[in-house]
Amino acid sequence: GEPSIVDGKCIGCAKCVKVCAAGALEMFYTPEELELLKQWEAQHGAVEEELDPAEKELRAKLAQYRGVWVFIEQYQGEAAKVSWELLGVGKELAATLGVKLSALIIGHEVAHLCEEAFAYGADQAVVLDESVFKDYRTKPFTDAVCHLVEKHKPEVILMGATGQGRDLAGAVATIVKTGLTADCTGLGIDDKRNLMQTRPAFGGNIMATIMCDRFRPQMATVRPHVMAMPERKDGSKGVVILEQFYLREQDILAKVIETISDKGGADIDIAGAEIIVSGGRGLMNKDNFALLHELAVELGGVVGASRSAVDAGWMPHSRQVGQTGKTVRPKIYIACGISGAIQHLVGMQDSDVVIAINRDAEAPIFQVATYGIVGDLFQVLPALTRRVREMKG
Ligand code: FAD
């Protein structure tokens, strides 16, 4: 039916307009009301919001928090690319807010990362360089970040939605008692300096914009490859803020004894690949993935998979593309025998070129495909591989 306003409840603040995820609400004033509003403002000045003392106190507290921080995730002194991607979006947020962008660097012998952070846009680097931070461990990193947050009071903290980032962000948010939005796909600032954190919700069927307007810092994680890599400007200068946080090794219960890399396919980073040949349930069995490997080898790409293929045990989870797998942004994504469920699409729809091979012309994958081949993959794939081989001579 016709929407109606509950008299005495609606104060015309228009907050509902901003928070409606579907953008379904609008605020209308009749020409007469607009005229009255103008006259009133001409006499009294713009309407000042009346605040109760608790609200005033809250706003004063929030106002103490300034600046955008990006946690620079590193492994043995090498930064994760997602951290630089976050500096790119962080720079835009900081510019809108009119504040500095800081890189938060925690580790051992990590001074060189400051230069890199400045090259990717950071104005300053907040650094903790001590031997207890050589390997990532939840407790010491959490304690250190919480200490620095309390000291510097940043208003926004961004971290990569990686194993480390997810672990650390959740632990820090719990202790500093603030909100955290995981796996954001879009970040912006509203007219009240709040971070607008957009992410897919309800299985990817709607995009929700989440706000944390009563707590600081506002924390968000973003998956690798969701944000574009900023341009690197070597030689950029910034301010290094060298911090100290006293922790004794003997007080830390978790010890890193050995690091073993997963050779079961996890060593191949599909998230960073330029060409991905992905297979789904249409491949029928594990052995048939050899067809994808052959084409991938010819193209210099890697093999990915849908969740159905992973659940069937045909490929390891590290190769899964989608909402509960990896987000990829290759130059070419070839989807073979994949129907194109929304949970798969959210992980690959930003690829430059999508080529879909499916025998069902109605499959949703064709809606995001640059080129669609309706046909039997067992005929199309070998033909495609043959043709690529011929072209390479
Ligand atoms: P199907 O949907 O069964 O499609 C198989 C396709 O192969 C069909 O379109 C068929 O026409 C085609 N085909 C069959 N034989 C041939 C042939 N010989 N030649 C050509 N085409 C052929 N899915 C993901 O992929 N990644 C995720 O991260 C993910 N996360 C999820 C999270 C949640 C919370 C939920 C509920 C689901 C998630 N899913 C995810 C599952 C998703 O909903 C789909 O079930 C899944 O993507 C389907 O995989 P598929 O396309 O391989 O299989």
Boltz pocket constraint, residues with backbone or C-beta under 6 A from the ligand:
constraints:
  - pocket:
      binder: B
      contacts: [[A, 203], [A, 279], [A, 280], [A, 281], [A, 282], [A, 283], [A, 305], [A, 306], [A, 307], [A, 308], [A, 309], [A, 320], [A, 321], [A, 322], [A, 323], [A, 324], [A, 325], [A, 326], [A, 336], [A, 337], [A, 338], [A, 339], [A, 340], [A, 341], [A, 342], [A, 343], [A, 344], [A, 347], [A, 357], [A, 358], [A, 359], [A, 360], [A, 363], [A, 375], [A, 376], [A, 377], [A, 378]]
      max_distance: 6.0
